Amino acid sequence: MNSIDNRFTRSRSHRMIAGVMGGIAKRYGWDANLLRIIFVVVSVLSAAFPGIIVYLILWLLMPEAND
């Protein structure tokens, strides 16, 4: 794995909205759908607002992958 593979990027192929969860899942070798479910559950349990803000920040900061 080289340094380019080591960074977080938004997925083009595993996206539902912006590819943030797909990119994180790909980076760590996790299942993207399971990560999405966990993210939604944690967001709802924390009153949803912080989860939405985190997602939007990641959307802005993570570059799109060159898949």
N, C-alpha and C positions, 0 to 999 in steps of 0.2 A: 504494500500500500504506500503510495507516494504522498507527498504533502498536499497535492491537489485533491486526492481522494479523501483526505483527512478533514477537510473543512465541511461545514454545513452548507448545503445548497437545497433550494426548493426543487422538488421532483416535477418533471414534466409528464411522466408516465403514470405516477401514482398520486394524482391530485383529485380532490373533491372541490376545494375552493381555490387555494393558492399553491398547494403542494408543500406546505410547511410540515405537516405531520408525515407525509410520504417521504420527504427529504430526511427528517430525523430518523424515521424507521429504517430507511435504506442505509444511513450512516452507521447504525448500530446493529443491523441485521435483524430487526424486529419486524413483526407483522404490522403493516400500516393501519389496517382496520381495527386491530386490538388497541393500538396507540390512540387512535381517534376516539374510541369508546372510553378509554381511561381518561383522556383529556376532557371529554364532555362531562363525565361523572364528577371529576375533580372540580371542574368549572362550576357546575351546578351546585355542588356542595359548598363552594366558597362564594356563593351568591352570583355566579356567572360573570360579573363585571371584571374581576382581575384576569380571568381566563381569556376574555375577549381582548383586553388590552395587551396581554402577553402575545396572543396570536397576531394581532395587528403589528406589534413591534417586530416580531420575528419575520412577518411578511415583508416589512420594509427593509430589514437588515440583511436577510438571507438572499444571496444572489441566486438566480435561476440556474439550474444544472444544464450542462451541455449534452444531455442524453442523446 
